[in-house]
Amino acid sequence: MCTLVHMGYLLLAGAIAAEVCATTAMKYSDGFSRLWPSLLTLLGYVVSFALLAQTLRTVAVGTAYAIWAGVGTAAIATIGILFLGEGMTVAKAVGIGLIIVGVVVLNLGGAH
């Protein structure tokens, strides 16, 4: 059975996915000079913020925003490394690791 809090986290996952898609599309928008990637960027952010707003009905704002921003940042950094030819440095790997640890600590530390 899905509780309201669980539903909040499902909505948060959708918000993160939409934000990651929007940010990736922004890379291909060429400074918003290409129509379709630009429209996808706009749509992705609208969906992301709408889902994030719904998430805040059941998840604390600080927790939801930290997870949204942290997981989104780690995902975009990983996409950049794996698919967009961005380099991996020790500092970048440590930073991504710290983001993941921070999200885990937030959830284990009574964030909900």
N, C-alpha and C positions, 0 to 999 in steps of 0.2 A: 504494500500500500504506500502510495506516495503522499508524504505529509507536505504541508505548505512550505516548510523550510527546504525539503528536498526539491520541491517545484521551483523554489527560488534559486537554488543552485543549478538546476537544469536551465532556467532562463539565463542565469549568469554565464553558463557555458555557451549558450547561443549568442549572447552579447559579445563574448570574447571572440567566437568564431567570425561573427559579422565584422568586428573591428579589425581582425587580422586580414580578412578578405579585402576590406576597404583600404587598409594601409598598403597591402600588396598591389592592389589596383592603382593606388596613387603613384607607385613607382613607375608603372607603365603609362601614366597619364601625360608624361613629359611636361610637367609644370602646368597641368590642366589645359594643354593645347590639343589633346586627343579626346574626342567626344566620348566614346564608349568607356574607356577606363575612367574618365572623369565622372561619368554618370554612375558607374559601378561604385566608385569611391563615395559619392554622395549617398547613394542608396544604402551602402554598407554602414556608414556612420549613422544614418537615420534609424536603421533597424537596430544597430548596436545600442544607441541611447534609449530607444523605446524599450528594448528588453532590459537594459540596466535599470531603467525607471521602475519597471515591474518587479525586478529583483528586490529593489529597496523596500517593497511592501513587507517582505519577510526576513531579509538579511540586513544586518547593521550596515550603515552607510560606509563606515571606515573599513570594515572587513570586505564588503562587496567591491569597493573601489580599489582597495589594495590588491585583491585577487585579479580583478579586471585588468588593471594597469600592469601588474607584475607578470601574469601569465601571457598577456598580449605582447608585452615587451620581449619576454623570453622566446615566444613563438616567432615573432618577427625577426629577431636576431638569428634564430635557428634557420628560418626560411632563407634569410640573406646568405648564410654560410652554405647551406645545402643546394640552393637553386639559383642564386643570383651572383655567385662568384665572389662573395665577400670573404675576406680572410678570417681565419680563426687565430686568435692570439691567446696567450695564457690569461691575460686580463679579461678578455671577452668570455672565456670559458668559466673563469672564477665568478664573474658577474652574473652569468646565466645561472650558475650553481647557487649563488647566494639568493637570487630571486626565487628559485624553486624551494630552497630551505625556508625562506621567509614565508612563503605561502603555506607550507606545511606547518610551520610553527604557529601561524595565525589560526589555522584550523584545529590544531591539537590543543592550543592554549585557551580554549573556550570561546572561540570567535563567534560561535552560534549559540 
